[in-house]
């Protein structure tokens, strides 16, 4: 006669490994296709390139502002730049004006 093992203890002993397998599968899936997973790496590279372009643009704007600040330094204001600012603030500059250097 064939003796059969009761199925209830078999299920009880399989629950722990089954839960562990589900948890491992969940975290493995999240590591591959999750918001911070391997599949989103291309998106991060694209964002990095876009932000580097923005950073380069902001660096050039900062350099221009530093240059203008040096032109307006107390004690040695550049007369041409000061004249340009005064004309712009008082509305004496038209969009089609041309500047001809006399040097």
MOPAC internal coordinates of N, CA, C and O (Angstrom, degrees):
PM7 1SCF
backbone

  N    0.0000 0     0.00 0     0.00 0    0    0    0
  C    1.4190 1     0.00 0     0.00 0    1    0    0
  C    1.5224 1   110.25 1     0.00 0    2    1    0
  O    1.2310 1   121.15 1   -38.10 1    3    2    1
  N    1.3028 1   115.40 1   141.90 1    3    2    1
  C    1.4525 1   121.30 1  -178.72 1    5    3    2
  C    1.5172 1   108.62 1   -90.50 1    6    5    3
  O    1.2310 1   121.49 1   -53.66 1    7    6    5
  N    1.3411 1   114.75 1   126.34 1    7    6    5
  C    1.4558 1   116.83 1   178.36 1    9    7    6
  C    1.5243 1   109.09 1   -90.64 1   10    9    7
  O    1.2310 1   120.87 1   -46.34 1   11   10    9
  N    1.2636 1   115.95 1   133.66 1   11   10    9
  C    1.4656 1   121.54 1  -179.73 1   13   11   10
  C    1.5148 1   108.62 1  -101.86 1   14   13   11
  O    1.2310 1   122.08 1   -43.12 1   15   14   13
  N    1.3151 1   113.62 1   136.88 1   15   14   13
  C    1.4613 1   117.96 1   174.59 1   17   15   14
  C    1.5210 1   108.24 1   -80.85 1   18   17   15
  O    1.2310 1   120.76 1   -34.57 1   19   18   17
  N    1.2745 1   116.14 1   145.43 1   19   18   17
  C    1.4701 1   117.67 1   177.21 1   21   19   18
  C    1.5329 1   109.70 1   -65.93 1   22   21   19
  O    1.2310 1   119.84 1   -40.35 1   23   22   21
  N    1.3177 1   117.90 1   139.65 1   23   22   21
  C    1.4667 1   122.57 1  -176.28 1   25   23   22
  C    1.5181 1   113.02 1   -78.04 1   26   25   23
  O    1.2310 1   119.11 1   153.27 1   27   26   25
  N    1.2959 1   119.30 1   -26.73 1   27   26   25
  C    1.4576 1   121.35 1  -178.55 1   29   27   26
  C    1.5258 1   112.24 1   -63.02 1   30   29   27
  O    1.2310 1   117.45 1   133.03 1   31   30   29
  N    1.2994 1   122.45 1   -46.97 1   31   30   29
  C    1.4607 1   120.48 1   176.40 1   33   31   30
  C    1.5352 1   111.87 1   -63.81 1   34   33   31
  O    1.2310 1   120.06 1   148.47 1   35   34   33
  N    1.3295 1   117.50 1   -31.53 1   35   34   33
  C    1.4611 1   120.54 1   177.97 1   37   35   34
  C    1.5293 1   110.45 1   -65.37 1   38   37   35
  O    1.2310 1   120.22 1   136.81 1   39   38   37
  N    1.3186 1   117.18 1   -43.19 1   39   38   37
  C    1.4634 1   120.77 1   177.52 1   41   39   38
  C    1.5298 1   111.45 1   -65.76 1   42   41   39
  O    1.2310 1   120.67 1   139.78 1   43   42   41
  N    1.3121 1   116.32 1   -40.22 1   43   42   41
  C    1.4638 1   120.05 1   179.08 1   45   43   42
  C    1.5220 1   111.11 1   -63.11 1   46   45   43
  O    1.2310 1   120.21 1   142.25 1   47   46   45
  N    1.3049 1   117.21 1   -37.75 1   47   46   45
  C    1.4642 1   119.87 1  -179.25 1   49   47   46
  C    1.5322 1   111.38 1   -76.33 1   50   49   47
  O    1.2310 1   119.48 1   160.60 1   51   50   49
  N    1.3211 1   118.61 1   -19.40 1   51   50   49
  C    1.4647 1   121.67 1  -179.13 1   53   51   50
  C    1.5263 1   112.68 1   -92.40 1   54   53   51
  O    1.2310 1   119.77 1   166.85 1   55   54   53
  N    1.3236 1   118.05 1   -13.15 1   55   54   53
  C    1.4671 1   120.67 1  -176.82 1   57   55   54
  C    1.5254 1   111.38 1   -65.35 1   58   57   55
  O    1.2310 1   119.60 1   134.70 1   59   58   57
  N    1.3089 1   118.37 1   -45.30 1   59   58   57
  C    1.4682 1   121.72 1  -178.55 1   61   59   58
  C    1.5251 1   112.33 1   -59.40 1   62   61   59
  O    1.2310 1   119.61 1   126.38 1   63   62   61
  N    1.3408 1   118.36 1   -53.62 1   63   62   61
  C    1.4681 1   118.94 1   177.93 1   65   63   62
  C    1.5334 1   112.83 1   -62.80 1   66   65   63
  O    1.2310 1   119.44 1   146.55 1   67   66   65
  N    1.3168 1   118.66 1   -33.45 1   67   66   65
  C    1.4658 1   121.20 1   179.24 1   69   67   66
  C    1.5284 1   110.57 1   -66.28 1   70   69   67
  O    1.2310 1   120.42 1   137.12 1   71   70   69
  N    1.3185 1   116.81 1   -42.88 1   71   70   69
  C    1.4745 1   120.29 1   177.91 1   73   71   70
  C    1.5211 1   110.07 1   -64.77 1   74   73   71
  O    1.2310 1   120.35 1   137.55 1   75   74   73
  N    1.3311 1   116.94 1   -42.45 1   75   74   73
  C    1.4696 1   120.22 1   177.99 1   77   75   74
  C    1.5234 1   110.66 1   -61.38 1   78   77   75
  O    1.2310 1   119.99 1   139.57 1   79   78   77
  N    1.3282 1   117.63 1   -40.43 1   79   78   77
  C    1.4602 1   121.53 1   179.05 1   81   79   78
  C    1.5334 1   111.47 1   -65.03 1   82   81   79
  O    1.2310 1   120.02 1   140.46 1   83   82   81
  N    1.3209 1   117.57 1   -39.54 1   83   82   81
  C    1.4704 1   121.28 1   177.85 1   85   83   82
  C    1.5225 1   110.49 1   -65.91 1   86   85   83
  O    1.2310 1   119.91 1   137.57 1   87   86   85
  N    1.3262 1   117.77 1   -42.43 1   87   86   85
  C    1.4599 1   121.31 1   179.49 1   89   87   86
  C    1.5254 1   110.67 1   -64.66 1   90   89   87
  O    1.2310 1   120.15 1   136.57 1   91   90   89
  N    1.3201 1   117.31 1   -43.43 1   91   90   89
  C    1.4677 1   121.18 1   178.33 1   93   91   90
  C    1.5240 1   110.37 1   -63.01 1   94   93   91
  O    1.2310 1   120.08 1   137.48 1   95   94   93
  N    1.3280 1   117.45 1   -42.52 1   95   94   93
  C    1.4674 1   120.86 1   179.06 1   97   95   94
  C    1.5248 1   111.02 1   -63.87 1   98   97   95
  O    1.2310 1   120.26 1   141.13 1   99   98   97
  N    1.3321 1   117.11 1   -38.87 1   99   98   97
  C    1.4629 1   120.58 1   178.98 1  101   99   98
  C    1.5358 1   110.56 1   -62.50 1  102  101   99
  O    1.2310 1   120.19 1   130.28 1  103  102  101
  N    1.3148 1   117.24 1   -49.72 1  103  102  101
  C    1.4600 1   120.28 1  -178.23 1  105  103  102
  C    1.5302 1   112.06 1   -68.41 1  106  105  103
  O    1.2310 1   120.27 1   145.93 1  107  106  105
  N    1.3215 1   117.10 1   -34.07 1  107  106  105
  C    1.4693 1   119.59 1   176.30 1  109  107  106
  C    1.5297 1   110.02 1   -66.02 1  110  109  107
  O    1.2310 1   120.26 1   138.50 1  111  110  109
  N    1.3231 1   117.12 1   -41.50 1  111  110  109
  C    1.4598 1   120.42 1   177.47 1  113  111  110
  C    1.5189 1   111.87 1   -64.57 1  114  113  111
  O    1.2310 1   120.74 1   139.03 1  115  114  113
  N    1.3308 1   116.18 1   -40.97 1  115  114  113
  C    1.4664 1   119.83 1   178.35 1  117  115  114
  C    1.5230 1   111.06 1   -66.21 1  118  117  115
  O    1.2310 1   119.99 1   145.67 1  119  118  117
  N    1.3180 1   117.62 1   -34.33 1  119  118  117
  C    1.4677 1   120.59 1   178.93 1  121  119  118
  C    1.5218 1   111.81 1   -69.82 1  122  121  119
  O    1.2310 1   120.50 1   155.86 1  123  122  121
  N    1.3125 1   116.66 1   -24.14 1  123  122  121
  C    1.4696 1   119.46 1  -178.78 1  125  123  122
  C    1.5240 1   111.40 1   -94.07 1  126  125  123
  O    1.2310 1   119.69 1   129.08 1  127  126  125
  N    1.3198 1   118.20 1   -50.92 1  127  126  125
  C    1.4689 1   120.63 1  -173.27 1  129  127  126
  C    1.5155 1   113.86 1  -114.39 1  130  129  127
  O    1.2310 1   119.30 1  -173.44 1  131  130  129
  N    1.3002 1   118.95 1     6.56 1  131  130  129
  C    1.4593 1   121.31 1  -179.73 1  133  131  130
  C    1.5180 1   112.30 1   -73.51 1  134  133  131
  O    1.2310 1   120.36 1    -2.51 1  135  134  133
  N    1.3252 1   116.91 1   177.49 1  135  134  133
  C    1.4678 1   120.57 1  -177.82 1  137  135  134
  C    1.5266 1   113.27 1   -63.38 1  138  137  135
  O    1.2310 1   119.95 1   156.33 1  139  138  137
  N    1.3183 1   117.70 1   -23.67 1  139  138  137
  C    1.4610 1   121.41 1   176.50 1  141  139  138
  C    1.5225 1   111.25 1  -115.43 1  142  141  139
  O    1.2310 1   120.26 1  -158.44 1  143  142  141
  N    1.3090 1   117.10 1    21.56 1  143  142  141
  C    1.4542 1   121.50 1  -175.61 1  145  143  142
  C    1.5166 1   113.48 1   -85.68 1  146  145  143
  O    1.2310 1   122.24 1     3.70 1  147  146  145
  N    1.3117 1   113.32 1  -176.30 1  147  146  145
  C    1.4617 1   121.00 1  -177.50 1  149  147  146
  C    1.5306 1   111.32 1   -63.70 1  150  149  147
  O    1.2310 1   120.14 1   143.84 1  151  150  149
  N    1.3247 1   117.34 1   -36.16 1  151  150  149
  C    1.4703 1   120.42 1  -177.56 1  153  151  150
  C    1.5265 1   112.14 1   -68.01 1  154  153  151
  O    1.2310 1   119.77 1   157.04 1  155  154  153
  N    1.3193 1   118.04 1   -22.96 1  155  154  153
  C    1.4628 1   120.06 1  -179.58 1  157  155  154
  C    1.5298 1   111.67 1   -88.88 1  158  157  155
  O    1.2310 1   119.66 1  -177.15 1  159  158  157
  N    1.3081 1   118.25 1     2.85 1  159  158  157
  C    1.4603 1   121.78 1  -179.13 1  161  159  158
  C    1.5264 1   111.48 1   -62.55 1  162  161  159
  O    1.2310 1   119.87 1   141.63 1  163  162  161
  N    1.3222 1   117.85 1   -38.37 1  163  162  161
  C    1.4747 1   120.90 1   178.43 1  165  163  162
  C    1.5240 1   110.33 1   -62.92 1  166  165  163
  O    1.2310 1   120.35 1   141.51 1  167  166  165
  N    1.3176 1   116.95 1   -38.49 1  167  166  165
  C    1.4576 1   120.37 1   177.50 1  169  167  166
  C    1.5200 1   111.67 1   -64.08 1  170  169  167
  O    1.2310 1   120.48 1   142.29 1  171  170  169
  N    1.3156 1   116.69 1   -37.71 1  171  170  169
  C    1.4658 1   120.36 1   177.69 1  173  171  170
  C    1.5214 1   110.81 1   -65.81 1  174  173  171
  O    1.2310 1   120.54 1   141.06 1  175  174  173
  N    1.3201 1   116.58 1   -38.94 1  175  174  173
  C    1.4707 1   119.54 1   179.40 1  177  175  174
  C    1.5208 1   110.53 1   -65.77 1  178  177  175
  O    1.2310 1   120.14 1   140.82 1  179  178  177
  N    1.3268 1   117.33 1   -39.18 1  179  178  177
  C    1.4628 1   120.92 1   177.50 1  181  179  178
  C    1.5248 1   110.47 1   -64.83 1  182  181  179
  O    1.2310 1   120.40 1   135.96 1  183  182  181
  N    1.3283 1   116.83 1   -44.04 1  183  182  181
  C    1.4598 1   120.34 1   177.78 1  185  183  182
  C    1.5223 1   111.12 1   -62.13 1  186  185  183
  O    1.2310 1   120.41 1   141.34 1  187  186  185
  N    1.3107 1   116.81 1   -38.66 1  187  186  185
  C    1.4630 1   119.91 1   179.88 1  189  187  186
  C    1.5236 1   110.43 1   -64.29 1  190  189  187
  O    1.2310 1   120.05 1   137.68 1  191  190  189
  N    1.3423 1   117.50 1   -42.32 1  191  190  189
  C    1.4718 1   120.27 1   178.04 1  193  191  190
  C    1.5212 1   111.29 1   -63.44 1  194  193  191
  O    1.2310 1   120.40 1   138.18 1  195  194  193
  N    1.3415 1   116.84 1   -41.82 1  195  194  193
  C    1.4650 1   120.25 1   179.35 1  197  195  194
  C    1.5306 1   110.52 1   -64.15 1  198  197  195
  O    1.2310 1   120.61 1   137.85 1  199  198  197
  N    1.3158 1   116.43 1   -42.15 1  199  198  197
  C    1.4611 1   119.39 1  -178.67 1  201  199  198
  C    1.5196 1   111.52 1   -70.90 1  202  201  199
  O    1.2310 1   119.98 1   149.08 1  203  202  201
  N    1.3376 1   117.64 1   -30.92 1  203  202  201
  C    1.4646 1   119.66 1   175.15 1  205  203  202
  C    1.5233 1   110.47 1   -66.28 1  206  205  203
  O    1.2310 1   120.28 1   143.14 1  207  206  205
  N    1.3383 1   117.06 1   -36.86 1  207  206  205
  C    1.4602 1   120.28 1   177.53 1  209  207  206
  C    1.5309 1   110.35 1   -66.08 1  210  209  207
  O    1.2310 1   120.43 1   137.80 1  211  210  209
  N    1.3239 1   116.79 1   -42.20 1  211  210  209
  C    1.4697 1   120.59 1   177.35 1  213  211  210
  C    1.5203 1   109.94 1   -63.37 1  214  213  211
  O    1.2310 1   120.60 1   138.27 1  215  214  213
  N    1.3312 1   116.47 1   -41.73 1  215  214  213
  C    1.4603 1   120.48 1   178.89 1  217  215  214
  C    1.5263 1   111.63 1   -62.20 1  218  217  215
  O    1.2310 1   120.20 1   139.07 1  219  218  217
  N    1.3234 1   117.23 1   -40.93 1  219  218  217
  C    1.4642 1   120.22 1   178.49 1  221  219  218
  C    1.5282 1   110.57 1   -63.61 1  222  221  219
  O    1.2310 1   120.59 1   138.90 1  223  222  221
  N    1.3447 1   116.47 1   -41.10 1  223  222  221
  C    1.4642 1   119.94 1   178.86 1  225  223  222
  C    1.5351 1   110.69 1   -64.57 1  226  225  223
  O    1.2310 1   120.59 1   137.54 1  227  226  225
  N    1.3188 1   116.48 1   -42.46 1  227  226  225
  C    1.4636 1   120.17 1   179.33 1  229  227  226
  C    1.5315 1   111.51 1   -67.28 1  230  229  227
  O    1.2310 1   120.44 1   144.32 1  231  230  229
  N    1.3270 1   116.77 1   -35.68 1  231  230  229
  C    1.4699 1   120.11 1   176.48 1  233  231  230
  C    1.5275 1   111.03 1   -62.61 1  234  233  231
  O    1.2310 1   120.73 1   138.18 1  235  234  233
  N    1.3367 1   116.20 1   -41.82 1  235  234  233
  C    1.4675 1   118.36 1   179.39 1  237  235  234
  C    1.5315 1   111.07 1   -67.35 1  238  237  235
  O    1.2310 1   120.34 1   142.83 1  239  238  237
  N    1.3343 1   116.96 1   -37.17 1  239  238  237
  C    1.4661 1   119.68 1   176.48 1  241  239  238
  C    1.5257 1   110.73 1   -65.29 1  242  241  239
  O    1.2310 1   120.50 1   139.57 1  243  242  241
  N    1.3269 1   116.65 1   -40.43 1  243  242  241
  C    1.4585 1   120.53 1   178.50 1  245  243  242
  C    1.5218 1   110.88 1   -63.48 1  246  245  243
  O    1.2310 1   120.59 1   138.28 1  247  246  245
  N    1.3440 1   116.48 1   -41.72 1  247  246  245
  C    1.4632 1   120.09 1   178.40 1  249  247  246
  C    1.5275 1   111.16 1   -62.77 1  250  249  247
  O    1.2310 1   120.47 1   140.21 1  251  250  249
  N    1.3445 1   116.71 1   -39.79 1  251  250  249
  C    1.4623 1   120.29 1   177.99 1  253  251  250
  C    1.5306 1   110.61 1   -64.20 1  254  253  251
  O    1.2310 1   120.55 1   137.43 1  255  254  253
  N    1.3389 1   116.55 1   -42.57 1  255  254  253
  C    1.4600 1   119.65 1   178.66 1  257  255  254
  C    1.5345 1   111.51 1   -65.22 1  258  257  255
  O    1.2310 1   120.30 1   141.86 1  259  258  257
  N    1.3250 1   117.03 1   -38.14 1  259  258  257
  C    1.4687 1   119.54 1   176.08 1  261  259  258
  C    1.5239 1   111.00 1   -62.88 1  262  261  259
  O    1.2310 1   121.04 1   139.27 1  263  262  261
  N    1.3317 1   115.62 1   -40.73 1  263  262  261
  C    1.4618 1   119.90 1   178.79 1  265  263  262
  C    1.5265 1   110.33 1   -62.15 1  266  265  263
  O    1.2310 1   120.53 1   134.81 1  267  266  265
  N    1.3232 1   116.59 1   -45.19 1  267  266  265
  C    1.4672 1   120.22 1   179.24 1  269  267  266
  C    1.5292 1   110.77 1   -64.47 1  270  269  267
  O    1.2310 1   120.44 1   142.47 1  271  270  269
  N    1.3279 1   116.76 1   -37.53 1  271  270  269
  C    1.4671 1   119.49 1   178.15 1  273  271  270
  C    1.5288 1   110.35 1   -64.75 1  274  273  271
  O    1.2310 1   120.08 1   141.55 1  275  274  273
  N    1.3436 1   117.45 1   -38.45 1  275  274  273
  C    1.4672 1   120.13 1   177.28 1  277  275  274
  C    1.5299 1   111.24 1   -66.08 1  278  277  275
  O    1.2310 1   120.50 1   145.31 1  279  278  277
  N    1.3443 1   116.64 1   -34.69 1  279  278  277
  C    1.4621 1   119.90 1   178.77 1  281  279  278
  C    1.5284 1   111.75 1   -68.39 1  282  281  279
  O    1.2310 1   120.76 1   155.51 1  283  282  281
  N    1.3324 1   116.16 1   -24.49 1  283  282  281
  C    1.4662 1   120.06 1  -178.58 1  285  283  282
  C    1.5318 1   112.54 1  -106.63 1  286  285  283
  O    1.2310 1   120.14 1  -160.88 1  287  286  285
  N    1.3175 1   117.34 1    19.12 1  287  286  285
  C    1.4629 1   120.91 1  -178.76 1  289  287  286
  C    1.5231 1   109.92 1   -61.32 1  290  289  287
  O    1.2310 1   119.97 1   -42.56 1  291  290  289
  N    1.3358 1   117.66 1   137.44 1  291  290  289
  C    1.4677 1   120.74 1  -179.90 1  293  291  290
  C    1.5285 1   110.75 1   -59.39 1  294  293  291
  O    1.2310 1   120.96 1   -43.46 1  295  294  293
  N    1.3190 1   115.77 1   136.54 1  295  294  293
  C    1.4547 1   120.97 1   178.18 1  297  295  294
  C    1.5163 1   114.15 1    91.83 1  298  297  295
  O    1.2310 1   120.11 1   160.61 1  299  298  297
  N    1.3434 1   117.39 1   -19.39 1  299  298  297
  C    1.4654 1   118.84 1   178.88 1  301  299  298
  C    1.5360 1   110.39 1  -148.11 1  302  301  299
  O    1.2310 1   120.80 1  -121.15 1  303  302  301
  N    1.3094 1   116.07 1    58.85 1  303  302  301
  C    1.4574 1   122.15 1   179.63 1  305  303  302
  C    1.5257 1   109.52 1   -73.21 1  306  305  303
  O    1.2310 1   120.93 1   -45.96 1  307  306  305
  N    1.3239 1   115.83 1   134.04 1  307  306  305
  C    1.4627 1   120.73 1   177.59 1  309  307  306
  C    1.5307 1   108.02 1   -72.89 1  310  309  307
  O    1.2310 1   119.78 1   -60.21 1  311  310  309
  N    1.3321 1   118.03 1   119.79 1  311  310  309
  C    1.4729 1   119.87 1  -175.31 1  313  311  310
  C    1.5280 1   113.24 1   -64.76 1  314  313  311
  O    1.2310 1   119.71 1   144.57 1  315  314  313
  N    1.3169 1   118.16 1   -35.43 1  315  314  313
  C    1.4652 1   120.01 1   179.90 1  317  315  314
  C    1.5245 1   111.67 1   -66.44 1  318  317  315
  O    1.2310 1   120.70 1   136.58 1  319  318  317
  N    1.3224 1   116.27 1   -43.42 1  319  318  317
  C    1.4553 1   119.71 1   179.45 1  321  319  318
  C    1.5260 1   110.72 1   -68.51 1  322  321  319
  O    1.2310 1   120.03 1   140.49 1  323  322  321
  N    1.3154 1   117.54 1   -39.51 1  323  322  321
  C    1.4620 1   120.82 1   177.45 1  325  323  322
  C    1.5265 1   110.25 1   -61.87 1  326  325  323
  O    1.2310 1   120.23 1   138.00 1  327  326  325
  N    1.3341 1   117.16 1   -42.00 1  327  326  325
  C    1.4615 1   121.20 1   178.09 1  329  327  326
  C    1.5299 1   110.35 1   -62.66 1  330  329  327
  O    1.2310 1   120.54 1   137.86 1  331  330  329
  N    1.3243 1   116.57 1   -42.14 1  331  330  329
  C    1.4623 1   120.79 1   178.87 1  333  331  330
  C    1.5296 1   110.77 1   -61.51 1  334  333  331
  O    1.2310 1   120.16 1   136.60 1  335  334  333
  N    1.3367 1   117.31 1   -43.40 1  335  334  333
  C    1.4614 1   120.43 1   179.32 1  337  335  334
  C    1.5250 1   111.92 1   -65.32 1  338  337  335
  O    1.2310 1   120.40 1   137.70 1  339  338  337
  N    1.3264 1   116.83 1   -42.30 1  339  338  337
  C    1.4652 1   120.33 1   179.99 1  341  339  338
  C    1.5213 1   109.70 1   -63.47 1  342  341  339
  O    1.2310 1   119.94 1   135.57 1  343  342  341
  N    1.3193 1   117.71 1   -44.43 1  343  342  341
  C    1.4703 1   120.08 1   179.30 1  345  343  342
  C    1.5237 1   111.20 1   -62.51 1  346  345  343
  O    1.2310 1   120.58 1   138.99 1  347  346  345
  N    1.3247 1   116.49 1   -41.01 1  347  346  345
  C    1.4624 1   119.93 1  -179.16 1  349  347  346
  C    1.5324 1   110.19 1   -66.26 1  350  349  347
  O    1.2310 1   119.85 1   138.09 1  351  350  349
  N    1.3379 1   117.89 1   -41.91 1  351  350  349
  C    1.4666 1   121.59 1  -178.38 1  353  351  350
  C    1.5182 1   112.56 1   -70.12 1  354  353  351
  O    1.2310 1   119.76 1   148.72 1  355  354  353
  N    1.3217 1   118.06 1   -31.28 1  355  354  353
  C    1.4669 1   120.82 1  -178.02 1  357  355  354
  C    1.5166 1   112.56 1   -93.99 1  358  357  355
  O    1.2310 1   120.26 1  -178.81 1  359  358  357
  N    1.3281 1   117.10 1     1.19 1  359  358  357
  C    1.4552 1   120.59 1   176.40 1  361  359  358
  C    1.5180 1   113.75 1    77.43 1  362  361  359
  O    1.2310 1   119.81 1  -154.59 1  363  362  361
  N    1.3084 1   117.98 1    25.41 1  363  362  361
  C    1.4616 1   120.99 1  -179.09 1  365  363  362
  C    1.5209 1   112.36 1   -95.58 1  366  365  363
  O    1.2310 1   119.80 1  -169.32 1  367  366  365
  N    1.3161 1   117.98 1    10.68 1  367  366  365
  C    1.4634 1   121.93 1  -179.31 1  369  367  366
  C    1.5182 1   107.89 1  -116.37 1  370  369  367
  O    1.2310 1   120.70 1   -52.62 1  371  370  369
  N    1.3155 1   116.26 1   127.38 1  371  370  369
  C    1.4508 1   121.78 1   175.79 1  373  371  370
  C    1.5317 1   108.35 1   -98.07 1  374  373  371
  O    1.2310 1   120.04 1   -25.51 1  375  374  373
  N    1.3245 1   117.54 1   154.49 1  375  374  373
  C    1.4712 1   119.74 1  -178.31 1  377  375  374
  C    1.5263 1   113.54 1   -61.97 1  378  377  375
  O    1.2310 1   120.07 1   154.79 1  379  378  377
  N    1.3358 1   117.47 1   -25.21 1  379  378  377
  C    1.4610 1   119.52 1  -177.83 1  381  379  378
  C    1.5316 1   112.81 1   -97.48 1  382  381  379
  O    1.2310 1   119.34 1  -167.08 1  383  382  381
  N    1.3206 1   118.87 1    12.92 1  383  382  381
  C    1.4652 1   122.12 1   177.27 1  385  383  382
  C    1.5175 1   109.86 1   -66.74 1  386  385  383
  O    1.2310 1   121.48 1   -36.53 1  387  386  385
  N    1.3236 1   114.77 1   143.47 1  387  386  385
  C    1.4615 1   121.93 1   176.06 1  389  387  386
  C    1.5066 1   108.65 1  -116.32 1  390  389  387
  O    1.2310 1   120.70 1   -41.65 1  391  390  389
  N    1.3139 1   116.27 1   138.35 1  391  390  389
  C    1.4622 1   121.26 1   178.80 1  393  391  390
  C    1.5189 1   107.93 1  -101.83 1  394  393  391
  O    1.2310 1   120.99 1   -54.14 1  395  394  393
  N    1.3086 1   115.71 1   125.86 1  395  394  393
  C    1.4645 1   120.73 1  -179.81 1  397  395  394
  C    1.5297 1   107.57 1  -115.44 1  398  397  395
  O    1.2310 1   120.53 1   -68.61 1  399  398  397
  N    1.3304 1   116.60 1   111.39 1  399  398  397
  C    1.4676 1   118.17 1   178.66 1  401  399  398
  C    1.5133 1   110.79 1   -68.84 1  402  401  399
  O    1.2310 1   120.61 1   -38.45 1  403  402  401
  N    1.3302 1   116.43 1   141.55 1  403  402  401
  C    1.4658 1   121.56 1  -178.62 1  405  403  402
  C    1.5281 1   112.05 1   -92.92 1  406  405  403
  O    1.2310 1   119.19 1   176.16 1  407  406  405
  N    1.2917 1   119.15 1    -3.84 1  407  406  405
  C    1.4677 1   121.47 1  -178.98 1  409  407  406
  C    1.4944 1   112.58 1   -70.60 1  410  409  407
  O    1.2310 1   120.10 1   180.00 1  411  410  409

